[in-house]
């Protein structure tokens, strides 16, 4: 148990099951070891979290203000515009997806700059070429996306049907290009259009 915890503590990236199996042997039940470590950490200001396909020590959200006060602004904090978050959400749910398909969702052109910003943060990468005419690039989310938003895998994304039931998202409106009027009216510059519009 101590070897697993020390390995995860020392790593800068999430540690995979395969890496931990090399530490303790393949016959060891890693799920039980992880559960024991998490039980020992109960009540501590940090926890062992499954994220981005591995495990990582993360501080609990309740201590974020104290950490910011002590060390200043987190350089790794990402401040995405609403339009960037919406485009990232569409990529996460419908990947691999082309920029043209994203533009159809939003009813206006999604700029290369917006895609470039998401790539710059490391949240998206090029996926396979689309089988449509011209074979445009598609976009997919990355391990950095999973890590930033605290997902272990894409299966951890909130279920679209549950979001619809809660009134937070309408798949029909999204597919029809009728998504969030505020996005279309207030965030036009963030989304980007042709400069002559």
N, C-alpha and C positions, 0 to 999 in steps of 0.2 A: 504494500500500500504506500509506504513512504517513497519507494523508488518511482512509482507512478506519479505521485503528487509532486515530487522534486523535478521530474522530467517536464511536467506540464508547467510548473512554476517558472522554470528556467527558459522555456521556449518563448520566442517572440510571436510565433504563429500558432494557431490551433494544432494540437498534436493528434495525429490520426490513430485509429485503432491498430493499424499495422505497425506503426512506430512503437506503440506501447506494448504490443505483443512481443516485439524484439527485446524489450526490457524485462518482461516478467515471464515470457514463454507462452507458446500458443495454447497450452492446456489450461492456463489461468482464465477464470471467468472475469473478464474486464468489467462487465456491467455491475457485478457485485462489488468489485473493488471501488469503482466510481461511486456507487451508492454509499459505501462505507465512508469514503472521503467526504462526500457531500453531507452526510449525517454529522461528521465531526466538525464541519464548517458552519453548521446551523448556528445562527446567532452572531456569526462573525461579519465584518463589513464587506466581505468578498465571498464569492461562491465559485464552484467549478461548473462551467456551462458548456453544453454541447452547441457548438457554433461552427459554421463553414466546414462541416465534415470532420471535425475533431473536437477536442476539449481544450478549454482555456480558462484561466483564472480571471474573473472580472469582478470589479467592485459592484456592490449593490447600488441601484439607482438612488436610494435614499441618501447616499453619501456624496452625490455629485456636486452639490453646492459647497460642501466642506472642501472637497478636492479643488474646485475652481478657486475658492477663496485662498487656499494655501499656495497653489502653484500657478495661478492665473488662468487665462483662457487656454483651453485644450487646443493645441495646434492641429490635432487630427479632427477636430469638430468640423462638420460639413454643414454649410448653410445653403440648402437648395431652395430655389424659387419654387412656387407652387407649380408652375408649368413644368419645371424639370422633374419634380416629384411625380406629376401625372404621367409624363412620358415614360419615366422609369417604371412606374406601376404597370403601364401597358406593356412595356418590354418584358417585365417579369412574368406577367400572366400569359402573354401571347407569343413568347419567343419560340423559335427564331422569327423575327419580324423585320420587314424592310422599312425604310424611312417613308416610302410612298404609302405603305399600309398604315403607318402611324399618322401620316397627314390625313388619310381618309377618316380615321377615328376622330380626329379633332376638327375636321372640316376646314383646315387651312394648312399651309406648308409648315412642316417642322424643319427648322433651319439646321444647316450643317454645324453651325456654332453651338446650338443646344446639344446636339449629339456629341460634338467635340468636348463640351464641358463635362458631360456624363462620362465620356471616355477618359478625360483628364483626371477625374476623381477616381478612376479605376473601377467604376460600377458596371460598365458595359464593355463588351469587346465584339469584334466581328465574329459572326457565326458563319454557317455554310452559305454559299451563294444560293440565291433563290432560283427555283426552276422556271421562273417567269421570264418573258423576253428581256434580253439585256443582262440577265443574270446579276441583278443588283445584290449588294451586300445585305446580309441580315445582321441583326444585333441580338445579343444574348447577355444575360447578367453574368457576373463574375463572382469569384470567391470573396473579393473585397465587398461586394454588395451584400452577400450573406453575413459577413462579419460586421459590417456597419449597422445592419438592421437586426442583428441578433438571431438570424435563422440558421438552423443546422443544414437544412436542404430546402429546395424550392417547395417541397411538400408542406413546409411549415407556413407558407403564405396563407393569409386568411382566405377561407373558402369564398368564392365569388357569390355563391347562393346565400351564404350567411350575411355577407355585406349587403346584398340586395334586400334580404329580409329586414335588416336593421335600417334600411333607407339610406345607406351611405354610398351606394353605387347602383347604377342601372345598366346591366349588360346591353339591353336593347338600345338605350340612349347612346351608350358608348359606341356600339357597332354602327348606329345610324349617324354618328358624328354630332350628336346633340349632347355633348358632355360639358357640364359646368359652365353656364353663361359667364360667370366671373372670369374663368380662364380665357374665354374668347374675347371678352371686353377689356379686362384690366391687365391681362398678361400678354397681349399681342406682341409687345416688344420682346418679351422673354422667349416666346415661341419662335418669333422671327418670321417675316414675310419678305416677299420681294421688295427691294428698296423703292421701286416705283409705285407701290400701292399707296 
